[in-house]
Amino acid sequence: MGLRFENKVVIITGGSRGIGAGCVKTFVSEGGKVVIADVRDEAGAALQDELNACGPGEVHYLHCDVTKESDIESLMSTTVQKFGRLDCLINNAGWHPPPQVIDDISLDEFRQLFNLNVLGYFLTCKHSLPHLRKSKGSIINNSSLVAQIGQQKALPYVATKGAVTAMTKALAVDEAPHGVRVNSFSPSLVWTELTEEYLQKAGYKDIDLIMKEMGRNQVMGRAGTVEECGKLCLFLAVDATFMTGVDLPITGGAELDYGRKCHTQP
Ligand SMILES: NC(=O)c1ccc[n+]([C@@H]2O[C@H](COP(=O)([O-])OP(=O)(O)OC[C@H]3O[C@@H](n4cnc5c(N)ncnc54)[C@H](O)[C@@H]3O)[C@@H](O)[C@H]2O)c1
């Protein structure tokens, strides 16, 4: 089989590490030209150099804060100047705050998270669409399983991810006449630097132990990997030609079964 993304171009926000980096590696391994848009310059440049040394695709790192419209405008123009086209946008740059109850959440904190997790996706969608309509490309939004099932002490995060899943469907309706597909995927637990930082801030000391415990929240008994997320995105970008407005769970069955859910003693 030939390379599945050869000579095609994808922008991956938050591609310097974690799930975004998993997507970068997958698309490069299939011959893609990948633009990493991130604020983590050192890690992004290092990943760019590492992958360009092996190919078969090509990586270009660009500093881009997705909450700044001017950064996104120059991301789009630089991408199209360098690679001539845009076939796919993967919206992934986001953050999960440490556990917090409503009494301790300030309006400003909520607004800042909404700016990043939702309006960042909105802005990249808006400015990439003129190019995606030309290529009949697609948008893939990284949402979260918690948008469907909730999560304890994570009100703003859950709300932002609910907005991502809903926005995906609204945009899919509007863009179908232009030949652009818009889908999302919803991981449960994926082992990344963000997960580790979250657990540390939540006060866990033995991270390996808690990760094993949390693996059991999936019926498959483990966390997902960034490579598995990359493969799912490749499927949505390349193979899912009759799918739009869909939210694909990548959860190891975390939403299945009926079991202990109460967080306090009765
Ligand atoms: N890890 C999980 O278990 C999990 C589960 C469900 C959904 N998600 C979602 O997956 C996405 C990636 O999560 P991750 O675990 O890989 O996190 P991560 O922190 O490891 O990676 C996120 C990347 O986004 C970048 N980023 C943050 N703010 C940015 C900004 N303003 N502009 C540009 N880039 C920015 C960071 O620098 C980082 O490289 C997030 O949207 C997250 O909500 C993660």
The ligand as an SDF file (V2000), in Angstrom:
LIG
                    3D

 44 48  0  0  0  0  0  0  0  0999 V2000
   -4.7510   13.3930   27.7300 N   0  0  0  0  0  0  0  0  0  0  0  0
   -6.0190   13.0300   27.9010 C   0  0  0  0  0  0  0  0  0  0  0  0
   -6.3230   12.0970   28.6650 O   0  0  0  0  0  0  0  0  0  0  0  0
   -7.1070   13.7470   27.1320 C   0  0  0  0  0  0  0  0  0  0  0  0
   -8.4030   13.2100   27.1730 C   0  0  0  0  0  0  0  0  0  0  0  0
   -9.4130   13.8430   26.4670 C   0  0  0  0  0  0  0  0  0  0  0  0
   -9.1330   14.9760   25.7180 C   0  0  0  0  0  0  0  0  0  0  0  0
   -7.8670   15.4890   25.7130 N   0  0  0  0  0  0  0  0  0  0  0  0
   -7.6260   16.6930   24.9110 C   0  0  0  0  0  0  0  0  0  0  0  0
   -6.5260   16.4660   24.0530 O   0  0  0  0  0  0  0  0  0  0  0  0
   -5.8710   17.7000   23.7650 C   0  0  0  0  0  0  0  0  0  0  0  0
   -4.3720   17.5250   23.9850 C   0  0  0  0  0  0  0  0  0  0  0  0
   -4.1680   17.0760   25.3040 O   0  0  0  0  0  0  0  0  0  0  0  0
   -2.7730   16.4610   25.7740 P   0  0  0  0  0  0  0  0  0  0  0  0
   -3.0780   15.5590   26.9020 O   0  0  0  0  0  0  0  0  0  0  0  0
   -2.0050   15.9680   24.6230 O   0  0  0  0  0  0  0  0  0  0  0  0
   -2.1100   17.8070   26.3900 O   0  0  0  0  0  0  0  0  0  0  0  0
   -0.5870   18.3480   26.4040 P   0  0  0  0  0  0  0  0  0  0  0  0
   -0.5320   19.4520   27.4010 O   0  0  0  0  0  0  0  0  0  0  0  0
    0.3520   17.2180   26.5610 O   0  0  0  0  0  0  0  0  0  0  0  0
   -0.4410   18.9720   24.9310 O   0  0  0  0  0  0  0  0  0  0  0  0
   -1.1680   20.1250   24.5910 C   0  0  0  0  0  0  0  0  0  0  0  0
   -0.3500   20.9870   23.6470 C   0  0  0  0  0  0  0  0  0  0  0  0
   -1.1220   22.1790   23.3700 O   0  0  0  0  0  0  0  0  0  0  0  0
   -0.2480   23.2880   23.4280 C   0  0  0  0  0  0  0  0  0  0  0  0
   -0.9540   24.5340   23.7230 N   0  0  0  0  0  0  0  0  0  0  0  0
   -1.5290   24.9130   24.9020 C   0  0  0  0  0  0  0  0  0  0  0  0
   -2.0040   26.1600   24.8170 N   0  0  0  0  0  0  0  0  0  0  0  0
   -1.7440   26.5920   23.5500 C   0  0  0  0  0  0  0  0  0  0  0  0
   -1.9970   27.8070   22.8510 C   0  0  0  0  0  0  0  0  0  0  0  0
   -2.5980   28.8520   23.4350 N   0  0  0  0  0  0  0  0  0  0  0  0
   -1.6150   27.8950   21.5570 N   0  0  0  0  0  0  0  0  0  0  0  0
   -0.9940   26.8540   20.9480 C   0  0  0  0  0  0  0  0  0  0  0  0
   -0.7180   25.6830   21.5690 N   0  0  0  0  0  0  0  0  0  0  0  0
   -1.0830   25.5530   22.8510 C   0  0  0  0  0  0  0  0  0  0  0  0
    0.7400   22.9450   24.5330 C   0  0  0  0  0  0  0  0  0  0  0  0
    1.9240   23.7400   24.4440 O   0  0  0  0  0  0  0  0  0  0  0  0
    0.9840   21.4610   24.2740 C   0  0  0  0  0  0  0  0  0  0  0  0
    2.0520   21.2430   23.3760 O   0  0  0  0  0  0  0  0  0  0  0  0
   -6.5320   18.7550   24.6580 C   0  0  0  0  0  0  0  0  0  0  0  0
   -7.4860   19.4770   23.9030 O   0  0  0  0  0  0  0  0  0  0  0  0
   -7.2110   17.9100   25.7270 C   0  0  0  0  0  0  0  0  0  0  0  0
   -8.3230   18.5620   26.2890 O   0  0  0  0  0  0  0  0  0  0  0  0
   -6.8570   14.9020   26.3900 C   0  0  0  0  0  0  0  0  0  0  0  0
  1  2  1  0
  2  3  2  0
  2  4  1  0
  4  5  1  0
  4 44  2  0
  5  6  2  0
  6  7  1  0
  7  8  2  0
  8  9  1  0
  8 44  1  0
  9 10  1  0
  9 42  1  0
 10 11  1  0
 11 12  1  0
 11 40  1  0
 12 13  1  0
 13 14  1  0
 14 15  2  0
 14 16  1  0
 14 17  1  0
 17 18  1  0
 18 19  2  0
 18 20  1  0
 18 21  1  0
 21 22  1  0
 22 23  1  0
 23 24  1  0
 23 38  1  0
 24 25  1  0
 25 26  1  0
 25 36  1  0
 26 27  1  0
 26 35  1  0
 27 28  2  0
 28 29  1  0
 29 30  1  0
 29 35  2  0
 30 31  1  0
 30 32  2  0
 32 33  1  0
 33 34  2  0
 34 35  1  0
 36 37  1  0
 36 38  1  0
 38 39  1  0
 40 41  1  0
 40 42  1  0
 42 43  1  0
M  CHG  2   8   1  16  -1
M  END
$$$$
